[in-house]
Amino acid sequence: MAKLWHEGKCSQEEVRSAIGVKCDVVVVGSGSGGGCVAGVLAKAGLKVLVLEKGKYFARDDLSLLEGPTLDKMYEGGGILTTAECNVLLLAGATLGGGSAINWGASFKTPSHVLEEWAVVEGLPLFNKGSQYEAAMEAVLSRLSVQPDPGEENLQNRLMWKGCKKLGYHIVHASRNSIADHACGWCGFGCWNGKKQATSETWLVDATTNGATILSSVSVNAVLYRNSAQGKKHQAVGIVANMENHDGEGLLFVESQATVVSCGSLNTPVLLQRSGLRNPHIGKHLYLHPVQVMWGYFPSDGVSSEVTYEGGIITAVSQEVANWQRGGHGCILQCPSFHPGVLSVIVPWLSGKDFKKRMSRFSRTAHIFALARDHGTGSVSIGKHGRVISYPFLDPIDHQNLVDGGEAALRILIAAGASEVGTYNRNGDSLSITEENTSAQVEEFLQKVRSRGLGKLETPICSAHQMGSCRMGKDPATSAVDPNGETWEVSGLFVADASVFPSAIGINPMITTQSIAYCIAHAVIKALS
């Protein structure tokens, strides 16, 4: 504390009033990575302290309203973009992290990704029959992942209908919830606890086994002891700001090990702010860029069913995923849209057009194309704070998203939409009638293809951020070693999606928790 005061990082008064805590392991973050690590470590008998910058919302505290939820439970209040303004970012910022507000899709890491990480990246952890496969099974079991979609909602049924008519690939998507979990509000938190977020699973394990969780705590820096020249430093804890009855106070935590699990947008910033200088910290950011297509299905006058209710992702198509050739293509899924979020990406042509689009919201089905990105971005500390950069789409990613968008439109047309379209700034759409010829449809699809995705004309979104502290076998090519430990500081581990060596092309929750599960056991081994 005295050292921080002398360096001008905190006042003498702050040091005097600071709270000091000792534990075996401090975990920064409570999402898929941090929650899993905390549960495993506490169950192993370690004294664990979990620090979360977001607030805790019990089930009864959830508003299930877009405005308050985005403001309080999402990074940046739900309005976050890259520096180039070319990608809209959604990320959790509450107890439970992304697992609290995601849509529940739960997929094993694809076999071609594991092979790539094992062979190309040289990481034995991901070899067939390795510890990682056992970790995946443990995670799937703890999250009660199952493939039964129950009664699928209108949007997913339409996707099934279109895929079947075209002969496209489609299968049910596994979820971390029971079959009858079909409210459609998962993005605003789970009011009945049926979705197995970390707050319902790993964090329960952690507190049951003696761990302490503090929310509304912002960690300023990781503390470490200087080492002799040529030797690694040794992590000794963290310093943070925490809310108290007087406003904010300093919290110092002394620990034998520190685990950073702040997510791919925040973990590199904390490490950089703490003085780590590995050049790969903050690099290799993958976003799984998404393009959304829509189709309007007028009510038949009998059914009052709407597209935004029911299970969210209960189906997935790999028709254009190229999984047999490395997976750098697009998967197709249905999103969860509510009026506020949708209005952000609807193009403005006129007041009349906007009103028409929004008035048809409840019967407008959406399918998105999600790319396993080849290109990368970065996270760094700029003059005014965090900078998330993602230069314009890699040519391969651009082509894959164009192909994926076309496939989504074809599915919606085949499913019987009366009108289909894109969210390009030109508001491209096509009314489907019995008089339409196949040539007219192809002409429209060609027009959509020719527009492409450049010049900020088409909204691109991201709900998956990965890779900004990539794992590897050499500090010359990675930020952390095969155990998740930073190359520069002993006892400092990273356990979240930022350690992915590459994008995976599918919803990353299970992969994040499986890697975190392995890193948790590496921490146990290091402390023993």
ChimeraX attribute file (.defattr): number of C-alpha atoms within 10 A of each C-alpha:
attribute: neighborCount
match mode: 1-to-1
recipient: residues
	/A:1	16
	/A:2	12
	/A:3	9
	/A:4	13
	/A:5	14
	/A:6	11
	/A:7	10
	/A:8	10
	/A:9	12
	/A:10	15
	/A:11	13
	/A:12	15
	/A:13	9
	/A:14	16
	/A:15	18
	/A:16	11
	/A:17	11
	/A:18	18
	/A:19	15
	/A:20	13
	/A:21	13
	/A:22	15
	/A:23	18
	/A:24	19
	/A:25	30
	/A:26	30
	/A:27	29
	/A:28	30
	/A:29	36
	/A:30	36
	/A:31	31
	/A:32	33
	/A:33	38
	/A:34	34
	/A:35	33
	/A:36	31
	/A:37	35
	/A:38	37
	/A:39	24
	/A:40	23
	/A:41	24
	/A:42	24
	/A:43	19
	/A:44	14
	/A:45	14
	/A:46	19
	/A:47	20
	/A:48	28
	/A:49	25
	/A:50	24
	/A:51	26
	/A:52	27
	/A:53	23
	/A:54	23
	/A:55	16
	/A:56	20
	/A:57	19
	/A:58	13
	/A:59	12
	/A:60	9
	/A:61	10
	/A:62	16
	/A:63	14
	/A:64	16
	/A:65	13
	/A:66	16
	/A:67	14
	/A:68	15
	/A:69	18
	/A:70	23
	/A:71	14
	/A:72	18
	/A:73	28
	/A:74	24
	/A:75	21
	/A:76	16
	/A:77	17
	/A:78	22
	/A:79	15
	/A:80	16
	/A:81	19
	/A:82	17
	/A:83	14
	/A:84	13
	/A:85	17
	/A:86	22
	/A:87	24
	/A:88	19
	/A:89	24
	/A:90	23
	/A:91	26
	/A:92	25
	/A:93	29
	/A:94	26
	/A:95	29
	/A:96	30
	/A:97	30
	/A:98	28
	/A:99	28
	/A:100	28
	/A:101	25
	/A:102	25
	/A:103	25
	/A:104	25
	/A:105	22
	/A:106	24
	/A:107	20
	/A:108	18
	/A:109	20
	/A:110	15
	/A:111	14
	/A:112	15
	/A:113	19
	/A:114	21
	/A:115	18
	/A:116	17
	/A:117	21
	/A:118	16
	/A:119	13
	/A:120	9
	/A:121	18
	/A:122	16
	/A:123	20
	/A:124	17
	/A:125	18
	/A:126	22
	/A:127	18
	/A:128	13
	/A:129	9
	/A:130	11
	/A:131	16
	/A:132	21
	/A:133	20
	/A:134	13
	/A:135	19
	/A:136	22
	/A:137	15
	/A:138	15
	/A:139	24
	/A:140	19
	/A:141	12
	/A:142	16
	/A:143	21
	/A:144	17
	/A:145	22
	/A:146	16
	/A:147	19
	/A:148	16
	/A:149	22
	/A:150	14
	/A:151	15
	/A:152	22
	/A:153	22
	/A:154	21
	/A:155	31
	/A:156	26
	/A:157	15
	/A:158	26
	/A:159	26
	/A:160	24
	/A:161	18
	/A:162	23
	/A:163	23
	/A:164	15
	/A:165	12
	/A:166	13
	/A:167	10
	/A:168	15
	/A:169	14
	/A:170	20
	/A:171	13
	/A:172	16
	/A:173	19
	/A:174	22
	/A:175	27
	/A:176	26
	/A:177	24
	/A:178	18
	/A:179	18
	/A:180	14
	/A:181	21
	/A:182	20
	/A:183	15
	/A:184	21
	/A:185	23
	/A:186	23
	/A:187	25
	/A:188	22
	/A:189	27
	/A:190	25
	/A:191	18
	/A:192	10
	/A:193	14
	/A:194	17
	/A:195	27
	/A:196	21
	/A:197	28
	/A:198	28
	/A:199	24
	/A:200	18
	/A:201	18
	/A:202	30
	/A:203	28
	/A:204	15
	/A:205	21
	/A:206	29
	/A:207	18
	/A:208	13
	/A:209	20
	/A:210	15
	/A:211	24
	/A:212	18
	/A:213	21
	/A:214	18
	/A:215	19
	/A:216	18
	/A:217	24
	/A:218	19
	/A:219	22
	/A:220	18
	/A:221	17
	/A:222	24
	/A:223	22
	/A:224	21
	/A:225	13
	/A:226	12
	/A:227	11
	/A:228	8
	/A:229	7
	/A:230	6
	/A:231	11
	/A:232	17
	/A:233	19
	/A:234	18
	/A:235	23
	/A:236	21
	/A:237	27
	/A:238	21
	/A:239	21
	/A:240	20
	/A:241	18
	/A:242	21
	/A:243	16
	/A:244	11
	/A:245	6
	/A:246	6
	/A:247	8
	/A:248	14
	/A:249	17
	/A:250	23
	/A:251	23
	/A:252	19
	/A:253	22
	/A:254	21
	/A:255	22
	/A:256	19
	/A:257	23
	/A:258	30
	/A:259	29
	/A:260	27
	/A:261	30
	/A:262	30
	/A:263	33
	/A:264	27
	/A:265	25
	/A:266	20
	/A:267	26
	/A:268	28
	/A:269	23
	/A:270	20
	/A:271	22
	/A:272	19
	/A:273	15
	/A:274	15
	/A:275	13
	/A:276	18
	/A:277	13
	/A:278	19
	/A:279	14
	/A:280	20
	/A:281	27
	/A:282	28
	/A:283	21
	/A:284	26
	/A:285	29
	/A:286	28
	/A:287	27
	/A:288	27
	/A:289	27
	/A:290	25
	/A:291	25
	/A:292	27
	/A:293	22
	/A:294	22
	/A:295	28
	/A:296	23
	/A:297	23
	/A:298	14
	/A:299	13
	/A:300	8
	/A:301	6
	/A:302	6
	/A:303	7
	/A:304	9
	/A:305	14
	/A:306	17
	/A:307	24
	/A:308	24
	/A:309	19
	/A:310	24
	/A:311	29
	/A:312	31
	/A:313	24
	/A:314	28
	/A:315	23
	/A:316	21
	/A:317	21
	/A:318	19
	/A:319	18
	/A:320	24
	/A:321	24
	/A:322	15
	/A:323	18
	/A:324	8
	/A:325	9
	/A:326	17
	/A:327	22
	/A:328	21
	/A:329	27
	/A:330	33
	/A:331	28
	/A:332	28
	/A:333	24
	/A:334	24
	/A:335	19
	/A:336	23
	/A:337	21
	/A:338	18
	/A:339	13
	/A:340	12
	/A:341	15
	/A:342	12
	/A:343	15
	/A:344	12
	/A:345	17
	/A:346	18
	/A:347	20
	/A:348	16
	/A:349	11
	/A:350	9
	/A:351	8
	/A:352	9
	/A:353	13
	/A:354	14
	/A:355	11
	/A:356	11
	/A:357	14
	/A:358	15
	/A:359	12
	/A:360	14
	/A:361	19
	/A:362	20
	/A:363	19
	/A:364	23
	/A:365	27
	/A:366	27
	/A:367	26
	/A:368	24
	/A:369	29
	/A:370	31
	/A:371	30
	/A:372	28
	/A:373	27
	/A:374	19
	/A:375	20
	/A:376	22
	/A:377	19
	/A:378	22
	/A:379	26
	/A:380	20
	/A:381	15
	/A:382	9
	/A:383	6
	/A:384	6
	/A:385	9
	/A:386	15
	/A:387	19
	/A:388	23
	/A:389	20
	/A:390	23
	/A:391	16
	/A:392	19
	/A:393	21
	/A:394	14
	/A:395	11
	/A:396	16
	/A:397	22
	/A:398	21
	/A:399	17
	/A:400	24
	/A:401	31
	/A:402	21
	/A:403	17
	/A:404	29
	/A:405	28
	/A:406	19
	/A:407	23
	/A:408	31
	/A:409	25
	/A:410	18
	/A:411	24
	/A:412	29
	/A:413	23
	/A:414	17
	/A:415	21
	/A:416	18
	/A:417	23
	/A:418	16
	/A:419	18
	/A:420	24
	/A:421	22
	/A:422	24
	/A:423	20
	/A:424	24
	/A:425	15
	/A:426	13
	/A:427	14
	/A:428	16
	/A:429	17
	/A:430	18
	/A:431	14
	/A:432	17
	/A:433	11
	/A:434	6
	/A:435	7
	/A:436	11
	/A:437	11
	/A:438	9
	/A:439	9
	/A:440	13
	/A:441	16
	/A:442	12
	/A:443	12
	/A:444	16
	/A:445	20
	/A:446	12
	/A:447	12
	/A:448	20
	/A:449	16
	/A:450	10
	/A:451	14
	/A:452	15
	/A:453	21
	/A:454	12
	/A:455	8
	/A:456	14
	/A:457	15
	/A:458	23
	/A:459	23
	/A:460	23
	/A:461	21
	/A:462	18
	/A:463	18
	/A:464	25
	/A:465	22
	/A:466	26
	/A:467	30
	/A:468	33
	/A:469	33
	/A:470	27
	/A:471	28
	/A:472	22
	/A:473	16
	/A:474	14
	/A:475	16
	/A:476	11
	/A:477	14
	/A:478	25
	/A:479	32
	/A:480	28
	/A:481	19
	/A:482	21
	/A:483	23
	/A:484	28
	/A:485	23
	/A:486	24
	/A:487	20
	/A:488	19
	/A:489	21
	/A:490	20
	/A:491	24
	/A:492	28
	/A:493	25
	/A:494	33
	/A:495	36
	/A:496	35
	/A:497	32
	/A:498	33
	/A:499	30
	/A:500	26
	/A:501	24
	/A:502	25
	/A:503	26
	/A:504	23
	/A:505	25
	/A:506	26
	/A:507	21
	/A:508	24
	/A:509	26
	/A:510	25
	/A:511	26
	/A:512	26
	/A:513	28
	/A:514	30
	/A:515	29
	/A:516	31
	/A:517	29
	/A:518	25
	/A:519	25
	/A:520	27
	/A:521	16
	/A:522	17
	/A:523	23
	/A:524	17
	/A:525	9
	/A:526	13
	/A:527	13
	/A:528	6
